[in-house]
Amino acid sequence: MTNAQFKVIAGIDTHADTHHVALVTDYGKRLGDRKFLAVGSGYQEIAAYLTSFGPVTAVGVEGTGSYGAELTRVLTGRGFTVREVNRPNRAERRLHGKSDPLDAYQAAESVLAERGTSTPKTRDGHVEALRVLRTARTSAMKARTALLNQISGVLTSAAEEVRAKYRGMSSVARAKAMATSRPGGDAADPVVATLVTLKRLGTRHRFLSEEIAETDAELAAIVSSRAPELLEVNGVGTVVASQLLVTFGDNPERMGSEAAFAALAGVAPVPASSGKTNRHRLSRGGDRQANASLYRIVLVRMAKDARTREYVAKRTEDGMGKKEIIRCLKRYVAREIFRVMKNPRPAPLVNDLRPLRLGLGLTQVVAANALGCWTSTISRIERGECRDHEAIERYRSWLEKQGSESS
C-alpha cells in the first residue's frame, strides 16, 4: 500500500521534558510512534515526523493549555489541524494499562472517532496577555486575603494595649494604619514584637494592594481597547470581562453556538427529573471561573436592575427556589454574553457632538441636567469613551432639538 492510499491521524502525549507521538491511518491501523524532546528542535522534528507516512488529517494533542501549548502553536503555524484531546478514560486505563505510547495512540484514536475532542485556544494574542495578568492578580488577591486573616489572628492573642489601638477599624483601614506605625523598643518584649510584626504585615498588605491596582489598570487598558462592547453589558466590569475573554480565547470562532458556551461556562441546564418530578439542576462542570463571573453579573443585576428584580419576584411567586432562579438568570446572561462576543457592534461616530454643543453655546453641565445624567457621562460620550448607543443617540437627538429650536 502506498502513502497516497491513506491519510494519517496523529496523537501526542505531552510532558514537561518529552512528547510522545503516535500515528494511525484513517481506518485505525497503527503506523508507529516515537518520543521527542520538548524543546524547539524537538517541535521541528515532530512536524517532520508527522508527514513521514502521508498527508496528515488532524493532530490530537493532550494538554494544549499546559505542556503542549508551545507545540500547539508550532503545529498550527505549520498548517496542521490541531484538536485538543480530553484525558483518557479511566476505565479503559484500568483495563489496558497506561504508558506514553498507549496514551498517544488513544489521543489519535479519539480524533479518528471524533470523541472527546475540541478546538484548542490559540494563546497568541491579547487574551493570552489577559490570562497571564490574571494569574498574577489572583495570586496577589489570595495572598492579601491570607494576610488580613493573619493580622486578625495576631490581634486576637495580642495584649490589650495593642488591640485597643486598632479596635473599631475595618480590616483594610487597620492594615493601612499598621503600615504607617513606627514601633520601637526591645524585640524581646512581646508587645514590641507584636507591633513590629503587625507593621510588617501592614507593609506587605500595602505592597500587594499596589500590585493588584497596577494589574487592574493593565487589564482595564487591554479590555477597553480590545473588547469595549463587553463592558457595556449590565453588571460587567473589568475583572469579569477579562475572565470571559480568557474563557472564549484568542479564537472565539471555536465556540460554535451559545449552547456550547453555556456548557463551557457550566450554566447549561442539566436534567434532574425522576418519576413525576420534572426539573433541571445546576451544572457542576465547565470553566468554574467563567461560571463565577456569570454569577457576579447575576448578583449585580438582582441588586440593581429593575427588570431582573421583577423576574426574580415573579419566579419566586411561581414557587421556584433562589438557586433555580439564579441558574435561569446565568443561562440568560450566558446567551447575552455570547451574542455580544460573536457580534460586536462598531463604535458609533461621536466626533460631531462636541462641536455641535459648542456651536449652540451649551455647557456639559446644562446637557447633563437636561438628560438626567452625570457631567462625566457627557464628557465620556464626546471623547468616544462611551459605547452606550442609546445614551449617545439620546444626547445627539437633544442637541439637534436644541439646534432646531434656536434657529
C-alpha positions as CSV (number, residue, x, y, z in Angstrom):
1,M,0.0,0.0,0.0
2,T,1.4,3.4,-0.9
3,N,1.2,6.6,1.1
4,A,-1.3,8.1,-1.3
5,Q,-3.9,5.4,-0.4
6,F,-4.5,6.5,3.1
7,K,-4.3,9.6,5.3
8,V,-2.6,10.0,8.7
9,I,-4.0,11.0,12.1
10,A,-1.6,11.8,14.9
11,G,-1.9,11.7,18.6
12,I,0.6,13.4,21.0
13,D,1.0,12.7,24.7
14,T,2.7,15.8,26.2
15,H,5.0,16.0,29.2
16,A,7.4,18.6,30.7
17,D,10.6,17.2,29.1
18,T,9.4,14.9,26.3
19,H,6.4,14.4,23.9
20,H,5.4,11.0,22.6
21,V,3.9,11.0,19.1
22,A,1.8,8.1,17.6
23,L,0.4,7.8,14.1
24,V,-2.6,5.9,12.8
25,T,-4.3,5.7,9.4
26,D,-7.7,7.0,8.7
27,Y,-9.1,3.4,9.2
28,G,-7.3,2.8,12.5
29,K,-4.1,0.9,11.6
30,R,-1.2,1.9,13.8
31,L,1.8,3.1,11.8
32,G,4.4,3.9,14.5
33,D,5.3,6.0,17.5
34,R,8.4,8.0,18.7
35,K,9.5,10.1,21.6
36,F,10.8,13.7,21.1
37,L,12.4,16.3,23.3
38,A,10.0,19.1,24.4
39,V,12.3,21.8,23.0
40,G,12.4,24.0,19.9
41,S,14.3,21.5,17.8
42,G,12.1,18.7,19.0
43,Y,9.0,20.5,17.8
44,Q,10.5,20.8,14.4
45,E,11.3,17.1,14.4
46,I,7.8,16.3,15.4
47,A,6.4,18.4,12.5
48,A,8.7,16.5,10.1
49,Y,7.8,13.1,11.6
50,L,4.0,13.7,11.2
51,T,4.2,13.9,7.5
52,S,6.7,11.0,7.0
53,F,3.8,8.5,6.3
54,G,1.5,10.6,4.3
55,P,-0.8,13.7,4.5
56,V,-2.0,14.4,8.0
57,T,-5.7,15.0,8.5
58,A,-5.6,16.1,12.2
59,V,-3.3,16.1,15.2
60,G,-4.7,15.3,18.7
61,V,-2.8,16.9,21.5
62,E,-3.2,16.3,25.2
63,G,-2.7,19.4,27.4
64,T,-2.8,22.2,24.7
65,G,-3.0,24.7,27.6
66,S,-0.1,23.4,29.6
67,Y,2.8,21.1,28.4
68,G,1.5,21.1,24.8
69,A,0.9,24.9,24.5
70,E,4.1,25.7,22.5
71,L,3.8,22.6,20.4
72,T,0.3,23.5,19.5
73,R,1.4,27.0,18.4
74,V,4.2,25.5,16.3
75,L,1.9,22.9,14.6
76,T,-0.8,25.4,14.0
77,G,1.7,27.7,12.4
78,R,2.8,24.9,10.1
79,G,-0.8,24.5,8.9
80,F,-1.7,21.4,10.9
81,T,-5.3,21.0,12.2
82,V,-4.8,20.6,15.9
83,R,-7.5,19.1,18.2
84,E,-7.4,19.2,22.0
85,V,-7.9,15.7,23.4
86,N,-9.5,15.1,26.8
87,R,-7.9,13.0,29.5
88,P,-8.1,9.2,28.6
89,N,-10.9,7.3,30.1
90,R,-10.0,5.9,33.5
91,A,-11.9,2.7,33.0
92,E,-10.0,2.0,29.8
93,R,-6.7,2.7,31.5
94,R,-7.6,0.2,34.2
95,L,-8.3,-2.4,31.5
96,H,-5.4,-1.8,29.1
97,G,-2.8,-0.1,31.3
98,K,-1.1,3.2,30.9
99,S,2.1,4.3,29.1
100,D,3.2,7.2,26.9
101,P,2.7,5.2,23.6
102,L,-0.7,4.0,24.7
103,D,-1.8,7.5,25.6
104,A,-0.5,8.9,22.3
105,Y,-2.4,6.2,20.3
106,Q,-5.5,6.8,22.3
107,A,-5.3,10.5,21.5
108,A,-5.0,9.7,17.8
109,E,-7.9,7.2,18.0
110,S,-10.1,9.8,19.8
111,V,-9.6,12.2,16.9
112,L,-10.4,9.4,14.5
113,A,-13.6,8.6,16.3
114,E,-14.4,12.3,16.9
115,R,-14.8,11.6,20.6
116,G,-13.7,13.8,23.5
117,T,-12.0,16.4,21.3
118,S,-12.3,20.2,20.9
119,T,-10.7,23.1,19.1
120,P,-7.8,24.4,21.3
121,K,-7.2,28.1,22.2
122,T,-4.5,29.7,20.1
123,R,-3.0,31.5,23.0
124,D,-1.1,34.0,20.8
125,G,-3.0,37.3,21.3
126,H,-4.2,39.9,23.8
127,V,-6.4,37.2,25.5
128,E,-3.3,35.3,26.4
129,A,-1.9,38.5,27.9
130,L,-5.1,38.9,30.0
131,R,-4.8,35.3,31.2
132,V,-1.2,35.8,32.4
133,L,-2.0,39.1,34.1
134,R,-5.0,37.5,35.8
135,T,-2.7,34.8,37.2
136,A,-0.6,37.4,39.0
137,R,-3.8,39.2,40.2
138,T,-5.4,36.0,41.6
139,S,-2.2,35.1,43.4
140,A,-2.0,38.6,44.9
141,M,-5.6,38.6,45.9
142,K,-5.3,35.2,47.7
143,A,-2.1,36.4,49.5
144,R,-3.8,39.6,50.6
145,T,-6.8,37.8,52.0
146,A,-4.5,35.4,53.9
147,L,-2.6,38.4,55.2
148,L,-5.7,40.0,56.6
149,N,-6.6,36.8,58.3
150,Q,-3.0,36.6,59.8
151,I,-3.4,40.2,61.1
152,S,-6.7,39.2,62.8
153,G,-5.1,36.1,64.3
154,V,-2.2,38.1,65.7
155,L,-4.5,40.7,67.2
156,T,-6.8,38.1,68.7
157,S,-4.0,36.9,71.1
158,A,-2.3,40.3,71.4
159,A,-2.1,42.4,74.6
160,E,-5.0,44.8,75.3
161,E,-2.8,47.8,74.7
162,V,-2.1,46.6,71.2
163,R,-5.7,45.6,70.5
164,A,-7.0,48.9,71.7
165,K,-5.0,50.8,69.1
166,Y,-6.9,49.2,66.2
167,R,-10.3,48.5,67.8
168,G,-13.2,49.6,65.7
169,M,-11.3,49.8,62.4
170,S,-12.1,47.9,59.3
171,S,-9.6,45.3,58.2
172,V,-8.3,47.4,55.4
173,A,-8.0,50.6,57.4
174,R,-6.3,48.6,60.2
175,A,-3.7,47.3,57.8
176,K,-3.0,50.8,56.5
177,A,-2.6,52.1,60.0
178,M,-0.2,49.3,60.8
179,A,1.9,50.1,57.7
180,T,2.5,53.7,58.9
181,S,3.2,52.8,62.5
182,R,6.7,53.2,64.0
183,P,7.2,50.6,66.7
184,G,10.3,50.8,68.8
185,G,11.9,49.0,71.8
186,D,13.3,45.7,72.6
187,A,12.1,43.0,70.3
188,A,12.3,40.5,73.2
189,D,9.3,42.3,74.6
190,P,6.1,40.5,73.4
191,V,4.3,43.8,72.9
192,V,7.1,45.3,70.8
193,A,7.4,42.1,68.8
194,T,3.7,42.1,68.1
195,L,3.8,45.7,67.0
196,V,6.8,45.0,64.7
197,T,5.1,42.0,63.2
198,L,1.9,44.0,62.6
199,K,3.8,46.7,60.9
200,R,5.5,44.2,58.6
201,L,2.2,42.6,57.8
202,G,0.6,46.0,57.1
203,T,3.5,47.0,54.8
204,R,3.1,43.7,52.9
205,H,-0.6,44.4,52.6
206,R,0.1,47.8,51.0
207,F,2.6,46.3,48.6
208,L,0.0,43.7,47.5
209,S,-2.7,46.3,47.1
210,E,-0.4,48.4,44.9
211,E,0.3,45.3,42.8
212,I,-3.4,44.5,42.4
213,A,-4.1,48.1,41.4
214,E,-1.4,48.1,38.8
215,T,-2.6,44.8,37.4
216,D,-6.2,46.1,37.3
217,A,-5.1,49.1,35.3
218,E,-3.3,46.9,32.8
219,L,-6.4,44.7,32.5
220,A,-8.6,47.7,32.0
221,A,-6.4,49.1,29.3
222,I,-6.5,45.9,27.3
223,V,-10.2,45.2,27.8
224,S,-11.3,48.8,27.0
225,S,-9.3,48.8,23.8
226,R,-10.0,45.3,22.5
227,A,-13.5,44.5,23.8
228,P,-15.2,47.7,24.9
229,E,-18.6,46.3,23.9
230,L,-18.3,43.7,26.6
231,L,-18.0,46.5,29.3
232,E,-21.4,47.8,28.1
233,V,-23.2,44.7,29.3
234,N,-25.1,45.4,32.6
235,G,-23.1,44.1,35.5
236,V,-19.8,43.5,33.7
237,G,-16.7,45.2,35.0
238,T,-13.0,44.9,34.0
239,V,-12.2,41.8,36.1
240,V,-15.3,39.9,34.9
241,A,-14.8,41.0,31.3
242,S,-11.2,39.8,31.3
243,Q,-12.2,36.4,32.6
244,L,-14.9,36.0,30.0
245,L,-12.4,36.9,27.3
246,V,-10.0,34.3,28.6
247,T,-12.8,31.7,28.5
248,F,-13.5,32.5,24.9
249,G,-9.8,32.6,24.0
250,D,-8.0,34.4,21.2
251,N,-10.0,32.4,18.6
252,P,-13.7,32.9,19.7
253,E,-14.8,31.3,16.4
254,R,-14.1,27.9,18.0
255,M,-17.3,28.5,20.1
256,G,-19.9,27.3,17.6
257,S,-23.1,28.2,19.5
258,E,-24.3,29.9,22.6
259,A,-25.3,26.4,23.9
260,A,-21.7,25.4,23.6
261,F,-20.6,28.5,25.6
262,A,-23.2,27.8,28.2
263,A,-21.9,24.2,28.6
264,L,-18.3,25.5,28.8
265,A,-19.3,28.0,31.5
266,G,-21.2,25.4,33.5
267,V,-24.6,27.0,33.1
268,A,-26.3,24.7,30.7
269,P,-29.3,23.1,32.3
270,V,-28.7,19.5,33.4
271,P,-31.8,17.2,33.6
272,A,-32.6,16.0,37.1
273,S,-36.0,14.5,36.6
274,S,-37.4,11.4,38.2
275,G,-40.9,9.9,38.2
276,K,-43.4,12.8,38.4
277,T,-40.7,15.3,39.1
278,N,-39.6,17.3,36.1
279,R,-36.7,19.7,36.8
280,H,-33.2,20.8,36.0
281,R,-30.3,21.3,38.3
282,L,-27.2,23.4,38.5
283,S,-24.3,22.2,36.4
284,R,-21.1,21.4,38.3
285,G,-18.9,21.1,35.2
286,G,-17.3,23.6,32.9
287,D,-15.0,26.5,33.5
288,R,-15.7,27.4,37.1
289,Q,-14.0,30.9,36.8
290,A,-16.4,31.7,33.9
291,N,-19.3,30.4,36.0
292,A,-18.3,32.6,38.9
293,S,-18.1,35.6,36.6
294,L,-21.7,35.0,35.3
295,Y,-22.7,34.6,39.0
296,R,-21.3,38.0,39.8
297,I,-23.2,39.6,36.9
298,V,-26.4,38.0,38.1
299,L,-25.9,39.2,41.7
300,V,-25.3,42.8,40.5
301,R,-28.5,42.7,38.4
302,M,-30.5,41.2,41.2
303,A,-29.5,44.1,43.4
304,K,-29.7,47.0,40.9
305,D,-31.5,46.0,37.7
306,A,-35.3,46.6,37.8
307,R,-36.1,44.0,35.1
308,T,-34.1,41.3,36.9
309,R,-35.7,42.1,40.2
310,E,-39.2,41.8,38.6
311,Y,-38.2,38.5,37.1
312,V,-37.0,37.2,40.5
313,A,-40.2,38.3,42.2
314,K,-42.3,36.6,39.5
315,R,-40.4,33.3,39.6
316,T,-40.5,33.3,43.4
317,E,-44.3,33.6,43.3
318,D,-44.3,30.6,40.9
319,G,-42.6,28.6,43.6
320,M,-39.1,28.5,42.2
321,G,-36.2,28.5,44.7
322,K,-33.4,31.0,44.7
323,K,-30.8,28.6,43.3
324,E,-33.1,27.7,40.4
325,I,-33.7,31.3,39.7
326,I,-30.0,32.1,39.6
327,R,-29.5,29.1,37.3
328,C,-32.0,30.5,34.9
329,L,-30.5,34.0,35.1
330,K,-27.0,32.7,34.5
331,R,-28.2,30.9,31.4
332,Y,-29.8,34.1,30.1
333,V,-26.6,36.1,30.8
334,A,-24.5,33.5,29.0
335,R,-26.7,33.9,25.9
336,E,-26.3,37.6,26.1
337,I,-22.5,37.5,26.5
338,F,-22.2,35.1,23.6
339,R,-24.1,37.4,21.3
340,V,-22.0,40.4,22.3
341,M,-18.8,38.4,21.8
342,K,-19.8,36.9,18.4
343,N,-21.4,40.1,17.0
344,P,-19.6,43.1,18.4
345,R,-21.2,46.4,17.3
346,P,-18.9,49.0,15.8
347,A,-18.3,52.1,17.9
348,P,-20.6,55.0,16.9
349,L,-19.1,58.1,15.5
350,V,-19.2,61.0,18.0
351,N,-16.7,63.5,16.7
352,D,-19.5,65.9,15.7
353,L,-21.2,66.1,19.1
354,R,-18.7,68.4,20.9
355,P,-18.6,71.0,18.0
356,L,-22.4,70.9,17.8
357,R,-22.7,71.6,21.6
358,L,-20.1,74.4,21.5
359,G,-21.8,75.9,18.4
360,L,-25.0,76.1,20.4
361,G,-23.2,77.8,23.3
362,L,-24.2,75.0,25.8
363,T,-22.1,73.5,28.6
364,Q,-21.7,69.9,29.6
365,V,-23.5,70.7,32.9
366,V,-26.5,72.0,31.1
367,A,-26.6,68.9,28.8
368,A,-26.2,66.6,31.8
369,N,-29.0,68.3,33.7
370,A,-31.3,68.2,30.7
371,L,-30.6,64.5,30.1
372,G,-30.6,63.5,33.8
373,C,-27.1,62.1,33.9
374,W,-23.7,62.9,35.2
375,T,-21.5,65.6,33.6
376,S,-18.8,62.9,33.3
377,T,-21.1,60.8,31.1
378,I,-21.4,63.7,28.6
379,S,-17.6,64.1,28.7
380,R,-17.1,60.4,28.0
381,I,-19.6,60.4,25.2
382,E,-17.8,63.3,23.5
383,R,-14.4,61.8,24.0
384,G,-15.6,58.5,22.4
385,E,-15.1,56.5,25.6
386,C,-18.8,55.6,26.0
387,R,-20.2,52.9,23.8
388,D,-23.8,53.1,25.1
389,H,-25.6,53.6,21.8
390,E,-28.9,54.6,23.4
391,A,-27.2,57.3,25.5
392,I,-25.3,58.6,22.5
393,E,-28.4,58.8,20.3
394,R,-30.4,60.5,23.1
395,Y,-27.6,63.1,23.5
396,R,-27.5,63.6,19.7
397,S,-31.3,64.0,19.5
398,W,-31.3,66.5,22.3
399,L,-28.6,68.6,20.7
400,E,-30.4,68.5,17.3
401,K,-33.6,69.6,19.1
402,Q,-31.8,72.5,20.8
403,G,-30.4,73.5,17.4
404,S,-33.8,73.4,15.7
405,E,-35.4,75.5,18.5
406,S,-32.7,78.1,18.3
407,S,-32.8,78.5,14.6
